[in-house]
Amino acid sequence: MSTTFVPPSRRVLTGCVRSATTAPSLHNSQPWLFRIAGPTVEVYADPARRLPVVDPAGRELFLSLGAAVFTLRVAVHQAGYRTLVELLPDGPESTLAARVTATQPAPVDPAIEALAEAIPHRHTNRGPFAQVPVRPEAFGRLRQAARAEDAVLRMTDPASRDAILEMARTADGWLRQRPGYEQELRRWSGGKVRHDGVPTWAAGPWDALQAVPIRDFAQFSPQPRPREPFEPHPTILVLATEDDTRLDWLRAGQALQRVLLTATWLGLATTPISQPVEVPAVRRLLAGSPPGTSAQMVLRAGYGRFAGRTPRRPLSEVMLHDR
Ligand SMILES: Cc1cc2nc3c(=O)[nH]c(=O)nc-3n(C[C@H](O)[C@H](O)[C@H](O)COP(=O)(O)O)c2cc1C
C-alpha cells in the first residue's frame, strides 16, 4: 500500500519560520530572510545586517543563520516531518544559506520535541548566576548536543577558564579601540530598540566583582545601572569546529542553538561571550584546544533568574515573496 505525501501547508511552514526568528543573533541583528517554496523553506543571509566592525568576515552572521536553520529544522520536525537540509546549495558565495525541505511525515522524536518546547523559552541571560557548578551530567548533554551537529564543546578547567576570561577582557578592550566600534554598538543597543538590537533592560546589572566580561550593551544608557555580584568562578564552555569555512560557521551556529536549547531544557541559563573570538590574535590562542580546531564561540552557563525575551522583527519584514 502506498501512502500519499501531504506536504505541510504554507500556514504550518510560516509558523516554523516564526519559530526560526526566535534564534539568537549577534547583537540581535537578525540577519536572515526566508522564502517558502512548496515544502521548502529557503534561508537567506541579509548582508545589510552584517556588523562590519566586530564581524568583518561575516562569521558571526553565518553563526546566527545556522542558529535560525537549526530552529527551523526542529520546528518542521515538530510539525511532523522529516527534513532534508542543504547548506549553501548554490555555493559558498551565494546569500542562500540553506534550504530546509519537509520530506516524509515522521513521528516526533521525544528528544527533538524537548528542544522544540525549549524554543520560546531560550534567551540570553546577562545577569548573575548561582555559585553552583554545572552538573557533570548536564555538561555531558551539552557536549552531546554539540557533537550531534559536528562541533566540539569543551568545558574549561579553572586555569583555562581564568585565562579565557582574561583574554575576553583584553579582547573587549581592543574591540573598543576599533574605529567605528562605538557607533556600531550604539546602532544595535539602547532605549530606541524596537524590533531588533539589544534593549537596555537586557544588558543586565553591572558585575560588582568584574569577574565576568559581559559585553556592555547599556553603556550609552543615561539610566544608572544596578550593581550585583556575579558568580566569582563562572562555568565557561568553548564551542569549536574542525575547519573555519562558511559551511563550518553554519554548522557552528546549528551546534550553538542545539546546545542553547538543550541548556534551556535542562534549566540552565546561558550567555554567549564573543569578544575573544572577534579578535583574531585572541581567537588563535583559543584555537589550540581541542588541538587543530577553530574556536567559534565562548559560552557562560549556570543557574540564573529568568531574564526576559528580546524583540524580533515582524514576519512581514523577513519573508521574501514567491518567485
Ligand atoms: C554569533 C553570536 C554572538 C553573540 N555574542 C554575544 C556577546 O558577545 N555578548 C552577549 O551578551 N551576547 C551575545 N550574543 C547573544 C545575542 O546578543 C542575543 O542572541 C540577541 O541579543 C538576541 O537575544 P536572545 O538571545 O535573548 O534571544 C551573541 C549571539 C550570537 C548568535
The ligand as a Tripos MOL2 file, in Angstrom:
@<TRIPOS>MOLECULE
LIG
   31    33     1     0     0
SMALL
NO_CHARGES

@<TRIPOS>ATOM
      1 C1         27.0930   34.8900   16.9700 C.3       1 LIG1
      2 C2         26.5610   35.4610   18.2530 C.ar      1 LIG1
      3 C3         27.4010   36.2440   19.0580 C.ar      1 LIG1
      4 C4         26.9090   36.7680   20.2620 C.ar      1 LIG1
      5 N1         27.7580   37.4780   21.0740 N.ar      1 LIG1
      6 C5         27.3130   37.9540   22.2610 C.ar      1 LIG1
      7 C6         28.2020   38.6380   23.1530 C.ar      1 LIG1
      8 O1         29.3930   38.7760   22.9030 O.2       1 LIG1
      9 N2         27.6820   39.1100   24.3150 N.ar      1 LIG1
     10 C7         26.3640   38.9490   24.6650 C.ar      1 LIG1
     11 O2         25.9670   39.3990   25.7280 O.2       1 LIG1
     12 N3         25.5020   38.2910   23.8280 N.ar      1 LIG1
     13 C8         25.9510   37.7960   22.6510 C.ar      1 LIG1
     14 N4         25.1060   37.1100   21.8230 N.ar      1 LIG1
     15 C9         23.6990   36.9830   22.1790 C.3       1 LIG1
     16 C10        22.8770   37.9850   21.3780 C.3       1 LIG1
     17 O3         23.1320   39.3060   21.7900 O.3       1 LIG1
     18 C11        21.3920   37.6210   21.5400 C.3       1 LIG1
     19 O4         21.1910   36.3560   20.9510 O.3       1 LIG1
     20 C12        20.4560   38.5980   20.8980 C.3       1 LIG1
     21 O5         20.5530   39.8450   21.5280 O.3       1 LIG1
     22 C13        19.0040   38.1160   20.9670 C.3       1 LIG1
     23 O6         18.6280   37.9070   22.2910 O.3       1 LIG1
     24 P1         18.1830   36.4770   22.8510 P.3       1 LIG1
     25 O7         19.3580   35.5510   22.7300 O.co2     1 LIG1
     26 O8         17.8240   36.7590   24.2810 O.co2     1 LIG1
     27 O9         17.0300   35.9910   22.0300 O.co2     1 LIG1
     28 C14        25.5710   36.5510   20.6400 C.ar      1 LIG1
     29 C15        24.7520   35.7380   19.8320 C.ar      1 LIG1
     30 C16        25.2470   35.1940   18.6670 C.ar      1 LIG1
     31 C17        24.3670   34.2880   17.8340 C.3       1 LIG1
@<TRIPOS>BOND
     1     1     2 1
     2     2     3 ar
     3     2    30 ar
     4     3     4 ar
     5     4     5 ar
     6     4    28 ar
     7     5     6 ar
     8     6     7 ar
     9     6    13 1
    10     7     8 2
    11     7     9 ar
    12     9    10 ar
    13    10    11 2
    14    10    12 ar
    15    12    13 ar
    16    13    14 ar
    17    14    15 1
    18    14    28 ar
    19    15    16 1
    20    16    17 1
    21    16    18 1
    22    18    19 1
    23    18    20 1
    24    20    21 1
    25    20    22 1
    26    22    23 1
    27    23    24 1
    28    24    25 2
    29    24    26 1
    30    24    27 1
    31    28    29 ar
    32    29    30 ar
    33    30    31 1
@<TRIPOS>SUBSTRUCTURE
     1 LIG1         1 GROUP 0 **** ****
